[in-house]
Amino acid sequence: MPESAFRPCAFGDCERIEPIYAKFQTSIDAHDAGIQLSPILGPPFYERIKNAFAIVASGEGRLYGNISLRKGVILPDAST
């Protein structure tokens, strides 16, 4: 599965897991446990944001409380 959820590296350390990242991962897992929140260093992360299709401001105030999601195709439910 290609990567589809991204976070900035806190303080330039991609191994550092801020509490907000754990919450984001819990939310992602609730919908698709196969997706991991992938770290990207600051400049490439913010370049990705500049090229985003849409930006949603949630009001999250914690440092590094940003994520980038890759949009894709949502297949119809086979049971309907």
PyMOL Python script that loads the backbone (N, CA, C, O; Angstrom):
from pymol import cmd

cmd.read_pdbstr("""\
ATOM      1  N   MET A   1       0.842  -1.179   0.000  1.00  0.00           N
ATOM      2  CA  MET A   1       0.000   0.000   0.000  1.00  0.00           C
ATOM      3  C   MET A   1       0.890   1.246   0.000  1.00  0.00           C
ATOM      4  O   MET A   1       1.781   1.371   0.840  1.00  0.00           O
ATOM      5  N   PRO A   2       0.654   2.155  -0.927  1.00  0.00           N
ATOM      6  CA  PRO A   2       1.463   3.384  -0.923  1.00  0.00           C
ATOM      7  C   PRO A   2       1.148   4.238   0.302  1.00  0.00           C
ATOM      8  O   PRO A   2       0.048   4.190   0.853  1.00  0.00           O
ATOM      9  N   GLU A   3       2.135   5.011   0.705  1.00  0.00           N
ATOM     10  CA  GLU A   3       1.925   5.888   1.852  1.00  0.00           C
ATOM     11  C   GLU A   3       0.839   6.904   1.523  1.00  0.00           C
ATOM     12  O   GLU A   3       0.763   7.407   0.402  1.00  0.00           O
ATOM     13  N   SER A   4       0.000   7.199   2.514  1.00  0.00           N
ATOM     14  CA  SER A   4      -1.077   8.155   2.255  1.00  0.00           C
ATOM     15  C   SER A   4      -1.337   9.114   3.411  1.00  0.00           C
ATOM     16  O   SER A   4      -2.204   9.981   3.298  1.00  0.00           O
ATOM     17  N   ALA A   5      -0.611   8.984   4.517  1.00  0.00           N
ATOM     18  CA  ALA A   5      -0.758   9.901   5.653  1.00  0.00           C
ATOM     19  C   ALA A   5       0.646  10.314   6.100  1.00  0.00           C
ATOM     20  O   ALA A   5       1.517   9.469   6.306  1.00  0.00           O
ATOM     21  N   PHE A   6       0.851  11.619   6.246  1.00  0.00           N
ATOM     22  CA  PHE A   6       2.190  12.137   6.519  1.00  0.00           C
ATOM     23  C   PHE A   6       2.148  13.145   7.662  1.00  0.00           C
ATOM     24  O   PHE A   6       1.149  13.833   7.870  1.00  0.00           O
ATOM     25  N   ARG A   7       3.246  13.215   8.392  1.00  0.00           N
ATOM     26  CA  ARG A   7       3.410  14.171   9.484  1.00  0.00           C
ATOM     27  C   ARG A   7       4.789  14.800   9.385  1.00  0.00           C
ATOM     28  O   ARG A   7       5.700  14.210   8.805  1.00  0.00           O
ATOM     29  N   PRO A   8       4.955  16.008   9.952  1.00  0.00           N
ATOM     30  CA  PRO A   8       6.301  16.585   9.965  1.00  0.00           C
ATOM     31  C   PRO A   8       7.157  15.909  11.031  1.00  0.00           C
ATOM     32  O   PRO A   8       6.624  15.357  11.993  1.00  0.00           O
ATOM     33  N   CYS A   9       8.453  15.945  10.871  1.00  0.00           N
ATOM     34  CA  CYS A   9       9.385  15.434  11.876  1.00  0.00           C
ATOM     35  C   CYS A   9       9.543  16.510  12.955  1.00  0.00           C
ATOM     36  O   CYS A   9       9.981  17.622  12.659  1.00  0.00           O
ATOM     37  N   ALA A  10       9.194  16.194  14.176  1.00  0.00           N
ATOM     38  CA  ALA A  10       9.276  17.162  15.270  1.00  0.00           C
ATOM     39  C   ALA A  10      10.724  17.500  15.566  1.00  0.00           C
ATOM     40  O   ALA A  10      11.544  16.611  15.799  1.00  0.00           O
ATOM     41  N   PHE A  11      11.033  18.771  15.556  1.00  0.00           N
ATOM     42  CA  PHE A  11      12.379  19.262  15.859  1.00  0.00           C
ATOM     43  C   PHE A  11      13.435  18.612  14.960  1.00  0.00           C
ATOM     44  O   PHE A  11      14.582  18.438  15.373  1.00  0.00           O
ATOM     45  N   GLY A  12      13.049  18.252  13.730  1.00  0.00           N
ATOM     46  CA  GLY A  12      13.973  17.640  12.784  1.00  0.00           C
ATOM     47  C   GLY A  12      14.308  16.189  13.077  1.00  0.00           C
ATOM     48  O   GLY A  12      15.174  15.612  12.419  1.00  0.00           O
ATOM     49  N   ASP A  13      13.639  15.588  14.054  1.00  0.00           N
ATOM     50  CA  ASP A  13      13.903  14.209  14.463  1.00  0.00           C
ATOM     51  C   ASP A  13      12.709  13.338  14.057  1.00  0.00           C
ATOM     52  O   ASP A  13      11.666  13.354  14.711  1.00  0.00           O
ATOM     53  N   CYS A  14      12.873  12.590  12.984  1.00  0.00           N
ATOM     54  CA  CYS A  14      11.769  11.777  12.472  1.00  0.00           C
ATOM     55  C   CYS A  14      11.414  10.598  13.374  1.00  0.00           C
ATOM     56  O   CYS A  14      10.343  10.009  13.228  1.00  0.00           O
ATOM     57  N   GLU A  15      12.292  10.254  14.295  1.00  0.00           N
ATOM     58  CA  GLU A  15      12.016   9.164  15.233  1.00  0.00           C
ATOM     59  C   GLU A  15      11.209   9.639  16.443  1.00  0.00           C
ATOM     60  O   GLU A  15      10.633   8.824  17.164  1.00  0.00           O
ATOM     61  N   ARG A  16      11.168  10.938  16.661  1.00  0.00           N
ATOM     62  CA  ARG A  16      10.470  11.508  17.820  1.00  0.00           C
ATOM     63  C   ARG A  16       8.957  11.413  17.588  1.00  0.00           C
ATOM     64  O   ARG A  16       8.448  11.862  16.561  1.00  0.00           O
ATOM     65  N   ILE A  17       8.258  10.830  18.544  1.00  0.00           N
ATOM     66  CA  ILE A  17       6.808  10.669  18.452  1.00  0.00           C
ATOM     67  C   ILE A  17       6.146  11.613  19.456  1.00  0.00           C
ATOM     68  O   ILE A  17       6.127  11.343  20.656  1.00  0.00           O
ATOM     69  N   GLU A  18       5.611  12.704  18.957  1.00  0.00           N
ATOM     70  CA  GLU A  18       4.879  13.645  19.792  1.00  0.00           C
ATOM     71  C   GLU A  18       3.518  13.029  20.157  1.00  0.00           C
ATOM     72  O   GLU A  18       2.987  12.228  19.389  1.00  0.00           O
ATOM     73  N   PRO A  19       2.947  13.390  21.316  1.00  0.00           N
ATOM     74  CA  PRO A  19       1.642  12.834  21.704  1.00  0.00           C
ATOM     75  C   PRO A  19       0.553  13.036  20.646  1.00  0.00           C
ATOM     76  O   PRO A  19      -0.307  12.172  20.475  1.00  0.00           O
ATOM     77  N   ILE A  20       0.582  14.150  19.947  1.00  0.00           N
ATOM     78  CA  ILE A  20      -0.425  14.397  18.914  1.00  0.00           C
ATOM     79  C   ILE A  20      -0.338  13.358  17.794  1.00  0.00           C
ATOM     80  O   ILE A  20      -1.358  13.003  17.202  1.00  0.00           O
ATOM     81  N   TYR A  21       0.869  12.868  17.497  1.00  0.00           N
ATOM     82  CA  TYR A  21       1.017  11.857  16.442  1.00  0.00           C
ATOM     83  C   TYR A  21       0.344  10.548  16.844  1.00  0.00           C
ATOM     84  O   TYR A  21      -0.261   9.873  16.011  1.00  0.00           O
ATOM     85  N   ALA A  22       0.451  10.194  18.120  1.00  0.00           N
ATOM     86  CA  ALA A  22      -0.201   8.972  18.605  1.00  0.00           C
ATOM     87  C   ALA A  22      -1.721   9.103  18.461  1.00  0.00           C
ATOM     88  O   ALA A  22      -2.391   8.140  18.088  1.00  0.00           O
ATOM     89  N   LYS A  23      -2.263  10.279  18.753  1.00  0.00           N
ATOM     90  CA  LYS A  23      -3.707  10.491  18.597  1.00  0.00           C
ATOM     91  C   LYS A  23      -4.115  10.418  17.136  1.00  0.00           C
ATOM     92  O   LYS A  23      -5.138   9.823  16.796  1.00  0.00           O
ATOM     93  N   PHE A  24      -3.311  11.028  16.272  1.00  0.00           N
ATOM     94  CA  PHE A  24      -3.605  10.949  14.841  1.00  0.00           C
ATOM     95  C   PHE A  24      -3.598   9.491  14.387  1.00  0.00           C
ATOM     96  O   PHE A  24      -4.491   9.064  13.655  1.00  0.00           O
ATOM     97  N   GLN A  25      -2.593   8.725  14.818  1.00  0.00           N
ATOM     98  CA  GLN A  25      -2.489   7.323  14.399  1.00  0.00           C
ATOM     99  C   GLN A  25      -3.682   6.522  14.905  1.00  0.00           C
ATOM    100  O   GLN A  25      -4.176   5.647  14.194  1.00  0.00           O
ATOM    101  N   THR A  26      -4.153   6.801  16.116  1.00  0.00           N
ATOM    102  CA  THR A  26      -5.339   6.122  16.648  1.00  0.00           C
ATOM    103  C   THR A  26      -6.555   6.412  15.771  1.00  0.00           C
ATOM    104  O   THR A  26      -7.351   5.514  15.492  1.00  0.00           O
ATOM    105  N   SER A  27      -6.698   7.654  15.340  1.00  0.00           N
ATOM    106  CA  SER A  27      -7.815   8.017  14.458  1.00  0.00           C
ATOM    107  C   SER A  27      -7.709   7.316  13.109  1.00  0.00           C
ATOM    108  O   SER A  27      -8.707   6.834  12.573  1.00  0.00           O
ATOM    109  N   ILE A  28      -6.504   7.260  12.566  1.00  0.00           N
ATOM    110  CA  ILE A  28      -6.289   6.573  11.289  1.00  0.00           C
ATOM    111  C   ILE A  28      -6.611   5.091  11.438  1.00  0.00           C
ATOM    112  O   ILE A  28      -7.290   4.514  10.588  1.00  0.00           O
ATOM    113  N   ASP A  29      -6.122   4.468  12.525  1.00  0.00           N
ATOM    114  CA  ASP A  29      -6.353   3.041  12.759  1.00  0.00           C
ATOM    115  C   ASP A  29      -7.834   2.698  12.850  1.00  0.00           C
ATOM    116  O   ASP A  29      -8.250   1.606  12.464  1.00  0.00           O
ATOM    117  N   ALA A  30      -8.627   3.633  13.361  1.00  0.00           N
ATOM    118  CA  ALA A  30     -10.068   3.395  13.486  1.00  0.00           C
ATOM    119  C   ALA A  30     -10.727   3.228  12.120  1.00  0.00           C
ATOM    120  O   ALA A  30     -11.798   2.630  12.018  1.00  0.00           O
ATOM    121  N   HIS A  31     -10.100   3.747  11.078  1.00  0.00           N
ATOM    122  CA  HIS A  31     -10.670   3.668   9.735  1.00  0.00           C
ATOM    123  C   HIS A  31      -9.934   2.696   8.826  1.00  0.00           C
ATOM    124  O   HIS A  31     -10.550   2.061   7.970  1.00  0.00           O
ATOM    125  N   ASP A  32      -8.617   2.573   9.003  1.00  0.00           N
ATOM    126  CA  ASP A  32      -7.823   1.648   8.186  1.00  0.00           C
ATOM    127  C   ASP A  32      -6.513   1.370   8.907  1.00  0.00           C
ATOM    128  O   ASP A  32      -5.572   2.159   8.834  1.00  0.00           O
ATOM    129  N   ALA A  33      -6.463   0.251   9.597  1.00  0.00           N
ATOM    130  CA  ALA A  33      -5.291  -0.091  10.412  1.00  0.00           C
ATOM    131  C   ALA A  33      -4.026  -0.310   9.584  1.00  0.00           C
ATOM    132  O   ALA A  33      -2.939  -0.402  10.155  1.00  0.00           O
ATOM    133  N   GLY A  34      -4.132  -0.395   8.278  1.00  0.00           N
ATOM    134  CA  GLY A  34      -2.968  -0.629   7.433  1.00  0.00           C
ATOM    135  C   GLY A  34      -2.208   0.633   7.068  1.00  0.00           C
ATOM    136  O   GLY A  34      -1.151   0.556   6.441  1.00  0.00           O
ATOM    137  N   ILE A  35      -2.720   1.784   7.445  1.00  0.00           N
ATOM    138  CA  ILE A  35      -2.078   3.049   7.077  1.00  0.00           C
ATOM    139  C   ILE A  35      -1.245   3.556   8.248  1.00  0.00           C
ATOM    140  O   ILE A  35      -1.739   3.649   9.372  1.00  0.00           O
ATOM    141  N   GLN A  36       0.011   3.881   7.985  1.00  0.00           N
ATOM    142  CA  GLN A  36       0.908   4.432   9.001  1.00  0.00           C
ATOM    143  C   GLN A  36       1.137   5.910   8.720  1.00  0.00           C
ATOM    144  O   GLN A  36       1.226   6.326   7.565  1.00  0.00           O
ATOM    145  N   LEU A  37       1.231   6.688   9.771  1.00  0.00           N
ATOM    146  CA  LEU A  37       1.535   8.106   9.671  1.00  0.00           C
ATOM    147  C   LEU A  37       3.035   8.232   9.427  1.00  0.00           C
ATOM    148  O   LEU A  37       3.838   8.028  10.338  1.00  0.00           O
ATOM    149  N   SER A  38       3.406   8.568   8.199  1.00  0.00           N
ATOM    150  CA  SER A  38       4.811   8.579   7.780  1.00  0.00           C
ATOM    151  C   SER A  38       5.458   9.940   8.029  1.00  0.00           C
ATOM    152  O   SER A  38       4.873  10.971   7.696  1.00  0.00           O
ATOM    153  N   PRO A  39       6.666   9.954   8.614  1.00  0.00           N
ATOM    154  CA  PRO A  39       7.341  11.230   8.876  1.00  0.00           C
ATOM    155  C   PRO A  39       8.033  11.786   7.632  1.00  0.00           C
ATOM    156  O   PRO A  39       8.570  11.042   6.811  1.00  0.00           O
ATOM    157  N   ILE A  40       8.004  13.115   7.518  1.00  0.00           N
ATOM    158  CA  ILE A  40       8.722  13.823   6.462  1.00  0.00           C
ATOM    159  C   ILE A  40       9.405  15.018   7.118  1.00  0.00           C
ATOM    160  O   ILE A  40       8.794  15.720   7.923  1.00  0.00           O
ATOM    161  N   LEU A  41      10.666  15.249   6.778  1.00  0.00           N
ATOM    162  CA  LEU A  41      11.381  16.417   7.315  1.00  0.00           C
ATOM    163  C   LEU A  41      10.667  17.706   6.940  1.00  0.00           C
ATOM    164  O   LEU A  41       9.968  17.759   5.928  1.00  0.00           O
ATOM    165  N   GLY A  42      10.840  18.743   7.749  1.00  0.00           N
ATOM    166  CA  GLY A  42      10.147  20.017   7.615  1.00  0.00           C
ATOM    167  C   GLY A  42      10.029  20.598   6.228  1.00  0.00           C
ATOM    168  O   GLY A  42       8.911  20.732   5.730  1.00  0.00           O
ATOM    169  N   PRO A  43      11.146  20.959   5.562  1.00  0.00           N
ATOM    170  CA  PRO A  43      11.004  21.613   4.248  1.00  0.00           C
ATOM    171  C   PRO A  43      10.220  20.781   3.223  1.00  0.00           C
ATOM    172  O   PRO A  43       9.341  21.336   2.565  1.00  0.00           O
ATOM    173  N   PRO A  44      10.491  19.485   3.056  1.00  0.00           N
ATOM    174  CA  PRO A  44       9.682  18.711   2.107  1.00  0.00           C
ATOM    175  C   PRO A  44       8.212  18.586   2.544  1.00  0.00           C
ATOM    176  O   PRO A  44       7.311  18.563   1.705  1.00  0.00           O
ATOM    177  N   PHE A  45       7.982  18.507   3.856  1.00  0.00           N
ATOM    178  CA  PHE A  45       6.600  18.423   4.345  1.00  0.00           C
ATOM    179  C   PHE A  45       5.845  19.697   3.973  1.00  0.00           C
ATOM    180  O   PHE A  45       4.736  19.628   3.444  1.00  0.00           O
ATOM    181  N   TYR A  46       6.438  20.854   4.246  1.00  0.00           N
ATOM    182  CA  TYR A  46       5.742  22.108   3.981  1.00  0.00           C
ATOM    183  C   TYR A  46       5.663  22.410   2.478  1.00  0.00           C
ATOM    184  O   TYR A  46       4.760  23.128   2.050  1.00  0.00           O
ATOM    185  N   GLU A  47       6.575  21.885   1.683  1.00  0.00           N
ATOM    186  CA  GLU A  47       6.461  21.983   0.223  1.00  0.00           C
ATOM    187  C   GLU A  47       5.251  21.170  -0.238  1.00  0.00           C
ATOM    188  O   GLU A  47       4.510  21.589  -1.128  1.00  0.00           O
ATOM    189  N   ARG A  48       5.066  20.013   0.373  1.00  0.00           N
ATOM    190  CA  ARG A  48       3.904  19.165   0.081  1.00  0.00           C
ATOM    191  C   ARG A  48       2.611  19.925   0.407  1.00  0.00           C
ATOM    192  O   ARG A  48       1.636  19.850  -0.341  1.00  0.00           O
ATOM    193  N   ILE A  49       2.611  20.653   1.525  1.00  0.00           N
ATOM    194  CA  ILE A  49       1.432  21.420   1.923  1.00  0.00           C
ATOM    195  C   ILE A  49       1.143  22.534   0.911  1.00  0.00           C
ATOM    196  O   ILE A  49      -0.015  22.779   0.572  1.00  0.00           O
ATOM    197  N   LYS A  50       2.192  23.205   0.429  1.00  0.00           N
ATOM    198  CA  LYS A  50       1.997  24.280  -0.549  1.00  0.00           C
ATOM    199  C   LYS A  50       1.333  23.767  -1.824  1.00  0.00           C
ATOM    200  O   LYS A  50       0.652  24.523  -2.516  1.00  0.00           O
ATOM    201  N   ASN A  51       1.527  22.494  -2.135  1.00  0.00           N
ATOM    202  CA  ASN A  51       0.969  21.907  -3.347  1.00  0.00           C
ATOM    203  C   ASN A  51      -0.311  21.112  -3.083  1.00  0.00           C
ATOM    204  O   ASN A  51      -0.751  20.345  -3.940  1.00  0.00           O
ATOM    205  N   ALA A  52      -0.903  21.288  -1.918  1.00  0.00           N
ATOM    206  CA  ALA A  52      -2.086  20.516  -1.532  1.00  0.00           C
ATOM    207  C   ALA A  52      -3.309  20.876  -2.367  1.00  0.00           C
ATOM    208  O   ALA A  52      -3.451  22.007  -2.830  1.00  0.00           O
ATOM    209  N   PHE A  53      -4.170  19.914  -2.546  1.00  0.00           N
ATOM    210  CA  PHE A  53      -5.439  20.113  -3.239  1.00  0.00           C
ATOM    211  C   PHE A  53      -6.383  20.955  -2.388  1.00  0.00           C
ATOM    212  O   PHE A  53      -7.074  21.832  -2.904  1.00  0.00           O
ATOM    213  N   ALA A  54      -6.410  20.688  -1.090  1.00  0.00           N
ATOM    214  CA  ALA A  54      -7.279  21.419  -0.154  1.00  0.00           C
ATOM    215  C   ALA A  54      -6.590  21.492   1.195  1.00  0.00           C
ATOM    216  O   ALA A  54      -5.804  20.616   1.554  1.00  0.00           O
ATOM    217  N   ILE A  55      -6.892  22.543   1.933  1.00  0.00           N
ATOM    218  CA  ILE A  55      -6.357  22.701   3.284  1.00  0.00           C
ATOM    219  C   ILE A  55      -7.536  22.891   4.229  1.00  0.00           C
ATOM    220  O   ILE A  55      -8.422  23.707   3.974  1.00  0.00           O
ATOM    221  N   VAL A  56      -7.540  22.132   5.318  1.00  0.00           N
ATOM    222  CA  VAL A  56      -8.586  22.230   6.325  1.00  0.00           C
ATOM    223  C   VAL A  56      -7.941  22.729   7.608  1.00  0.00           C
ATOM    224  O   VAL A  56      -7.006  22.113   8.119  1.00  0.00           O
ATOM    225  N   ALA A  57      -8.435  23.833   8.122  1.00  0.00           N
ATOM    226  CA  ALA A  57      -7.943  24.374   9.393  1.00  0.00           C
ATOM    227  C   ALA A  57      -8.854  23.856  10.501  1.00  0.00           C
ATOM    228  O   ALA A  57     -10.028  24.217  10.573  1.00  0.00           O
ATOM    229  N   SER A  58      -8.297  23.006  11.363  1.00  0.00           N
ATOM    230  CA  SER A  58      -9.110  22.370  12.397  1.00  0.00           C
ATOM    231  C   SER A  58      -9.141  23.152  13.705  1.00  0.00           C
ATOM    232  O   SER A  58     -10.018  22.928  14.539  1.00  0.00           O
ATOM    233  N   GLY A  59      -8.210  24.048  13.888  1.00  0.00           N
ATOM    234  CA  GLY A  59      -8.115  24.754  15.160  1.00  0.00           C
ATOM    235  C   GLY A  59      -7.178  24.070  16.143  1.00  0.00           C
ATOM    236  O   GLY A  59      -7.029  24.528  17.276  1.00  0.00           O
ATOM    237  N   GLU A  60      -6.538  22.969  15.719  1.00  0.00           N
ATOM    238  CA  GLU A  60      -5.564  22.275  16.580  1.00  0.00           C
ATOM    239  C   GLU A  60      -4.433  23.239  16.895  1.00  0.00           C
ATOM    240  O   GLU A  60      -3.821  23.803  15.988  1.00  0.00           O
ATOM    241  N   GLY A  61      -4.153  23.430  18.184  1.00  0.00           N
ATOM    242  CA  GLY A  61      -3.150  24.405  18.582  1.00  0.00           C
ATOM    243  C   GLY A  61      -1.813  23.836  19.012  1.00  0.00           C
ATOM    244  O   GLY A  61      -0.880  24.596  19.271  1.00  0.00           O
ATOM    245  N   ARG A  62      -1.693  22.511  19.094  1.00  0.00           N
ATOM    246  CA  ARG A  62      -0.428  21.924  19.541  1.00  0.00           C
ATOM    247  C   ARG A  62       0.632  21.998  18.448  1.00  0.00           C
ATOM    248  O   ARG A  62       0.326  21.896  17.260  1.00  0.00           O
ATOM    249  N   LEU A  63       1.885  22.177  18.870  1.00  0.00           N
ATOM    250  CA  LEU A  63       2.990  22.157  17.914  1.00  0.00           C
ATOM    251  C   LEU A  63       2.985  20.844  17.136  1.00  0.00           C
ATOM    252  O   LEU A  63       2.676  19.786  17.682  1.00  0.00           O
ATOM    253  N   TYR A  64       3.324  20.928  15.881  1.00  0.00           N
ATOM    254  CA  TYR A  64       3.395  19.770  14.988  1.00  0.00           C
ATOM    255  C   TYR A  64       2.050  19.065  14.855  1.00  0.00           C
ATOM    256  O   TYR A  64       2.001  17.871  14.558  1.00  0.00           O
ATOM    257  N   GLY A  65       0.964  19.794  15.071  1.00  0.00           N
ATOM    258  CA  GLY A  65      -0.376  19.227  14.952  1.00  0.00           C
ATOM    259  C   GLY A  65      -0.897  19.274  13.533  1.00  0.00           C
ATOM    260  O   GLY A  65      -2.074  19.558  13.312  1.00  0.00           O
ATOM    261  N   ASN A  66      -0.038  19.001  12.573  1.00  0.00           N
ATOM    262  CA  ASN A  66      -0.403  19.032  11.160  1.00  0.00           C
ATOM    263  C   ASN A  66      -0.203  17.652  10.557  1.00  0.00           C
ATOM    264  O   ASN A  66       0.732  16.934  10.912  1.00  0.00           O
ATOM    265  N   ILE A  67      -1.080  17.294   9.655  1.00  0.00           N
ATOM    266  CA  ILE A  67      -0.865  16.085   8.858  1.00  0.00           C
ATOM    267  C   ILE A  67      -1.244  16.397   7.420  1.00  0.00           C
ATOM    268  O   ILE A  67      -1.960  17.358   7.142  1.00  0.00           O
ATOM    269  N   SER A  68      -0.756  15.579   6.529  1.00  0.00           N
ATOM    270  CA  SER A  68      -1.097  15.668   5.121  1.00  0.00           C
ATOM    271  C   SER A  68      -1.644  14.305   4.717  1.00  0.00           C
ATOM    272  O   SER A  68      -1.030  13.274   4.991  1.00  0.00           O
ATOM    273  N   LEU A  69      -2.791  14.310   4.071  1.00  0.00           N
ATOM    274  CA  LEU A  69      -3.407  13.066   3.613  1.00  0.00           C
ATOM    275  C   LEU A  69      -3.445  13.057   2.098  1.00  0.00           C
ATOM    276  O   LEU A  69      -3.792  14.055   1.467  1.00  0.00           O
ATOM    277  N   ARG A  70      -3.087  11.927   1.524  1.00  0.00           N
ATOM    278  CA  ARG A  70      -3.164  11.770   0.064  1.00  0.00           C
ATOM    279  C   ARG A  70      -4.570  11.315  -0.267  1.00  0.00           C
ATOM    280  O   ARG A  70      -5.047  10.301   0.243  1.00  0.00           O
ATOM    281  N   LYS A  71      -5.226  12.074  -1.125  1.00  0.00           N
ATOM    282  CA  LYS A  71      -6.582  11.683  -1.521  1.00  0.00           C
ATOM    283  C   LYS A  71      -6.488  10.561  -2.537  1.00  0.00           C
ATOM    284  O   LYS A  71      -5.463  10.373  -3.192  1.00  0.00           O
ATOM    285  N   GLY A  72      -7.568   9.829  -2.651  1.00  0.00           N
ATOM    286  CA  GLY A  72      -7.600   8.721  -3.585  1.00  0.00           C
ATOM    287  C   GLY A  72      -9.023   8.343  -3.925  1.00  0.00           C
ATOM    288  O   GLY A  72      -9.963   9.086  -3.643  1.00  0.00           O
ATOM    289  N   VAL A  73      -9.169   7.209  -4.520  1.00  0.00           N
ATOM    290  CA  VAL A  73     -10.478   6.709  -4.922  1.00  0.00           C
ATOM    291  C   VAL A  73     -11.068   5.891  -3.785  1.00  0.00           C
ATOM    292  O   VAL A  73     -10.395   5.037  -3.207  1.00  0.00           O
ATOM    293  N   ILE A  74     -12.321   6.157  -3.472  1.00  0.00           N
ATOM    294  CA  ILE A  74     -13.045   5.356  -2.490  1.00  0.00           C
ATOM    295  C   ILE A  74     -13.966   4.448  -3.276  1.00  0.00           C
ATOM    296  O   ILE A  74     -14.896   4.908  -3.939  1.00  0.00           O
ATOM    297  N   LEU A  75     -13.700   3.156  -3.197  1.00  0.00           N
ATOM    298  CA  LEU A  75     -14.490   2.182  -3.945  1.00  0.00           C
ATOM    299  C   LEU A  75     -15.865   2.018  -3.313  1.00  0.00           C
ATOM    300  O   LEU A  75     -15.993   2.147  -2.095  1.00  0.00           O
ATOM    301  N   PRO A  76     -16.883   1.741  -4.095  1.00  0.00           N
ATOM    302  CA  PRO A  76     -18.217   1.525  -3.534  1.00  0.00           C
ATOM    303  C   PRO A  76     -18.226   0.270  -2.679  1.00  0.00           C
ATOM    304  O   PRO A  76     -17.469  -0.669  -2.921  1.00  0.00           O
ATOM    305  N   ASP A  77     -19.084   0.268  -1.687  1.00  0.00           N
ATOM    306  CA  ASP A  77     -19.241  -0.896  -0.808  1.00  0.00           C
ATOM    307  C   ASP A  77     -19.862  -2.014  -1.631  1.00  0.00           C
ATOM    308  O   ASP A  77     -20.920  -1.820  -2.230  1.00  0.00           O
ATOM    309  N   ALA A  78     -19.227  -3.176  -1.673  1.00  0.00           N
ATOM    310  CA  ALA A  78     -19.681  -4.304  -2.492  1.00  0.00           C
ATOM    311  C   ALA A  78     -21.025  -4.845  -2.003  1.00  0.00           C
ATOM    312  O   ALA A  78     -21.732  -5.514  -2.756  1.00  0.00           O
ATOM    313  N   SER A  79     -21.386  -4.560  -0.738  1.00  0.00           N
ATOM    314  CA  SER A  79     -22.618  -5.127  -0.188  1.00  0.00           C
ATOM    315  C   SER A  79     -23.860  -4.324  -0.595  1.00  0.00           C
ATOM    316  O   SER A  79     -24.982  -4.758  -0.338  1.00  0.00           O
ATOM    317  N   THR A  80     -23.672  -3.163  -1.227  1.00  0.00           N
ATOM    318  CA  THR A  80     -24.855  -2.354  -1.606  1.00  0.00           C
ATOM    319  C   THR A  80     -25.175  -2.485  -3.061  1.00  0.00           C
ATOM    320  O   THR A  80     -26.131  -1.876  -3.540  1.00  0.00           O
TER     321      THR A  80
END
""", "prot")
cmd.dss("prot")
cmd.show_as("cartoon", "prot")
cmd.util.cbc("prot")
cmd.orient("prot")
